[in-house]
Structures are given as structure tokens and as C-alpha cells.
Amino acid sequence: MLKQILPLFPASYSQFVDLFAGSAVVSVNTLLQAPTHAYDNNECLIELLNFVKQTPTDEIITGVEKTINNFGLSNTAKNGYAAYKSDSAAGLAKVNKTAYMNLREAYNSDHDVLKLYTLIVFGFNNQIRFNRSGGFNNPVGKRDFNSQMAQKLEAFSNRVKHMDIEFVATDFREISPNMYDAFYYVDPPYLVTTAVYNENGGWSEQDEQDLLKMLDSINVAGNKFALSNVLSSKGRDNNLLMEWAKNYNVHYLDANYSNSNYQTSEKGGSVEVLITNFNK
């Protein structure tokens, strides 16, 4: 999806504002070298991102490997799949289930950031998933901290250490729409989907209305925005968004979730869009 949305971003701006940073994949891949403000209301996630920014890369990797060893999780980068009587197709969920559950229980007790990162790596679809009580609740996944994941971590860690970027835990309603010459990228929970971040009613119609009003304020302030969202999903239409979007530019995206559990048929699939208040 990055390959589709990045070319639609404005050619110039003085600040980049990411209102729903998540794993910060968009923030760290923007093409312009502008000061970046990455916000998210998940304090545990922001703590992890700040830890990665502030901690030497080799120290992070050593810490992850130590966590893996301490909890008896698989290490295919070192031992290969054969050591666990499995292969890439079958995956490692059965191998790691007990150790993963022990790690998850430990993290929910002490909230150690290295444990959280390890849970994300070993978790289903690498999802960052918490219940209403704040406990991490993603089930075990098929993969481990393989060489590809290690390379991604190293690249991300090195990148954020050389960026002018801040990670801040806050609600989007607390962010000013009047930052100087700012471009706001917005990827909120989607009102009409059943993805994990919205399965507990975490995003309401009132949240949607508040966000759309804020985007209007950003527009009035003379700043630019790009909103990633879904107009419809599995037969459900976001009529509120559809009506609001008539005032702006709607770019239709080709969504492909081949590695996701939330695949939909062509007939009942999702219509993903990027809505902007500017012409490229």
C-alpha cells in the first residue's frame, strides 16, 4: 500500500504529522526529510517506538535474542525449520504456542518493551492487539525472529535514529490543526471493518465525526491532509465518510491482503481510498 499512497503525498511541506502512527511505517518512509510528529493513543506502542529510537540497534537485537532464549521460543535463523520438525508452509505456531503464552503473560505483568516487540514478531500477522483492559491478547503466529525480521528491525532502528522525529502518546483531538505548513497523514481505525483494532468497539461514529471535523479544520487552516480509509467493506457502507468526501479528492486504491486473515471475496470486498484536500 505504501507504493500507492506515497506518490500521492504533496511535493513539499515543512512538517509531517502522523495522527495514528501505529508501527510508524508511513512516518519512517516519507520521501521528504521534514520534522515528523508521530502520534498514537496506545502508550505501550509509543514507549516501544521511543525505546527503539533511543537504544543502540545491536543492544535491541541482543535483547530480543535473549528474550527468545529465556522463553524457549524458536530460532529458525540459527537452527532452521528442521530443528523444530516443521517447514515454512506449516509454520511454527504449534512449536511456539506454550512459550508464547508464557511470554504474553509475563509482558502483561511487567510491560517490558523487549517482550512486547518479541510478542509482535511471534504473534499472528504481527498484529499489535490489546484488549479493553490493556492486556496484549494477540495469539501466536506462524513465524519467528528470522533473518528477514532482524533486517527490518535493524533498518527501522537505524532510520529513526537519523530522523527528526518524535513519538508522542495522545488522542488525535489534542493535536492542533494549525501547525505551520504541515501535512497531516491520517490512518484511523475504519468504522465499517471488523479488523482487530476495532473489534471491541474501539472506534465509534462519534470518533469518526470528530476526526472529519478536525480534517475540515486542517483544510480551513491552509494545511494539507491525506486520509486513508474504507468506503465500504463486506456490504457495509460508511455513508458518513462518503458524504463528507464529496468535498475533497478521492483516490481509489488496489488493496491486496494476501497475507491477512481478513481477506474478502471480490464480490464483498473492501473499497480502500486515500482522500486528500489538494491536487498533486
C-alpha angles and dihedrals in degrees: 000000000000090000089058101044103038094065088054093058118104119273094234141021137142099228135025117214120192107192097186103027100172106169089352093238092142095044094054094045101051113128098225122074095228128142106274130212112194115190133183133159092225103097094190091055093048089050089054093048092050090048091055091047094050102037125078110256096235090051091054093050092047089051093051092049090049091051090050091051094044093055097038097242122161123273109197092166087067104026106024125225094285091070088064095042091244142097138216093271095052093040130198105278095112091044094052103032099101095039090046092052090050090051091048092051091049093050093049087055102046104015093220110179095221089054089051093052091048090050090052092050095048095037130100110287088343088278123173099222130168131172124229091270091058096254120139105243109169112132124235118284137210099256139064139197093302126168092271092055091047090053091049091051092048092049093047093046093049091046098053091046089062096043131091091234137139127197114209131178109223144118116268090239089067093061119097117239088206103071111143114272091335132168113210119205112196126191106163129170108287115247097214101042132088096218117145095259089062102034094100095049091265094152120048135187087255089057089050092051092048091051094049090050089052091051089052088052091051088053093048089050089059095249128128129243140183119198121199111204149133122255094192139002131185092343096316118118126204095220093173091058094042092055093045093048091061087083094057144042117283119203115190116220132206104236119201118181098173091145097043133095089222099073115151131198119255089249095053100026132132127270105218121194144176111218117199137178094214141057116239 
